[in-house]
Amino acid sequence: MSGGDMLEFEIRPNPAPVSAADRAALLANPGFGRVFTDHMVTIRYADGKGWYDARVEARAPIPMDPAAAVLHYAQEIFEGLKAYRTGDAVTMFRPEANAARFAASARRMAMPQLPPETFVESLRRLVEIDREWIPEGDGSSLYLRPFMFASEVFLGVRPANEYLYVVIASPAGAYFSGGVKPVTVWVSPDYTRAAPGGTGAAKCGGNYAASLAAQAEAIEAGCDQVVFLDAVERRFVDELGGMNVFFVYDDDTLVTPPLTGTILPGITRDAILTLAAEAGHRVEERPVSFAEWQADATSGRLREAFACGTAAVVTPIGEVRFPDGEFLVGGGEPGRVTTDLHRRLVDIQRGRAADPHGWVTQVH
Ligand SMILES: *Cc1c(COP(=O)(O)O)cnc(C)c1O
């Protein structure tokens, strides 16, 4: 890091870490998002003072005043990425892209921007101290969750003057147990996720809070996930609650909706666009209407559809349900192109394939 303006991290090792035996038991079947490591990173921000008190410390509850601004007006953003163990090496996938997106989310939510090099360094520090928590095995990883919220004690409505940035880490097994199984998605008639000019392109907790009623509706309808249509015409497919969506046609063209501000710019989405072009597919970013999806899936012109994101990587969409009916995509089976692109991406992430784009960052 140049310039000498990088924050110094104070390291305060956890005096009572989980024992090796207990850790091994937890890592045997971590699931997703319920097991956590021994440490966390915290960095504070105050107007006039900037970023200060960068620490790696024991993971612990965060004391919070009941009037902390985030509890009232939801000024909060987050990121999600994975660290992998590949033999002796520990790697992360495109952390600079997460750093850039975190800064973009901060701008949209009127929050201070953490310098991208500090963001990446904070991940390195946590992965280094908690490296024994990275599960081994295909599909397993250490999920990193950086987030930031308004910690100022004030009930007035304006951007807060104080923030807390935190990184926690959670060992994760394969996201969907039982291998890659196509999901059934629900097209909500009532709810939308993001409107033009809104916060759809920011990775903020509020977007997720707003999607939960629709997700509950999906579960009620026997589906796994919601797919949201655009908020203006209710015609075009935007994305799932937490994953971007791709369509594969019988001429081997891949199509995904364009980033017009209502869709979260997924890093997996971006990688898939690159890998698909390299694999010889024509790739298009263009709007796809729900009517077109249904007609083309029914005629067979649309062969496959899949969702993608860091947590589940690539997930085939086998069935689509909506209040008036349902249809299958690709006979409900995982498709050839979906499976191939999934493998190409995971092979790079796991260090089994060449990394011509420099997506993999060594931690050690
Ligand atoms: C995080 C997220 C994605 C996927 O982004 P990745 O960078 O690929 O993990 C897609 N949609 C939403 C709404 C998200 O929050």
Ligand as a Chemical Component Dictionary entry (heavy atoms), coordinates in Angstrom:
data_LIG
# 
_chem_comp.id                   LIG 
_chem_comp.type                 NON-POLYMER 
_chem_comp.pdbx_formal_charge   0 
_chem_comp.three_letter_code    LIG 
# 
loop_
_chem_comp_atom.comp_id 
_chem_comp_atom.atom_id 
_chem_comp_atom.alt_atom_id 
_chem_comp_atom.type_symbol 
_chem_comp_atom.charge 
_chem_comp_atom.model_Cartn_x 
_chem_comp_atom.model_Cartn_y 
_chem_comp_atom.model_Cartn_z 
_chem_comp_atom.pdbx_ordinal 
LIG C1 C1 C 0 -25.523 -9.739  -3.980 1  
LIG C2 C2 C 0 -26.663 -9.767  -4.928 2  
LIG C3 C3 C 0 -26.586 -10.411 -6.183 3  
LIG C4 C4 C 0 -25.392 -11.227 -6.616 4  
LIG O1 O1 O 0 -24.202 -10.513 -6.620 5  
LIG P1 P1 P 0 -22.821 -11.305 -6.600 6  
LIG O2 O2 O 0 -21.793 -10.238 -6.616 7  
LIG O3 O3 O 0 -22.787 -12.154 -7.796 8  
LIG O4 O4 O 0 -22.822 -12.110 -5.339 9  
LIG C5 C5 C 0 -27.679 -10.321 -7.026 10 
LIG N1 N1 N 0 -28.802 -9.660  -6.667 11 
LIG C6 C6 C 0 -28.920 -9.053  -5.482 12 
LIG C7 C7 C 0 -30.173 -8.346  -5.156 13 
LIG C8 C8 C 0 -27.854 -9.078  -4.571 14 
LIG O5 O5 O 0 -27.984 -8.474  -3.390 15 
# 
loop_
_chem_comp_bond.comp_id 
_chem_comp_bond.atom_id_1 
_chem_comp_bond.atom_id_2 
_chem_comp_bond.value_order 
_chem_comp_bond.pdbx_ordinal 
LIG C1 C2 SING 1  
LIG C2 C3 SING 2  
LIG C2 C8 DOUB 3  
LIG C3 C4 SING 4  
LIG C3 C5 DOUB 5  
LIG C4 O1 SING 6  
LIG O1 P1 SING 7  
LIG P1 O2 DOUB 8  
LIG P1 O3 SING 9  
LIG P1 O4 SING 10 
LIG C5 N1 SING 11 
LIG N1 C6 DOUB 12 
LIG C6 C7 SING 13 
LIG C6 C8 SING 14 
LIG C8 O5 SING 15 
# 
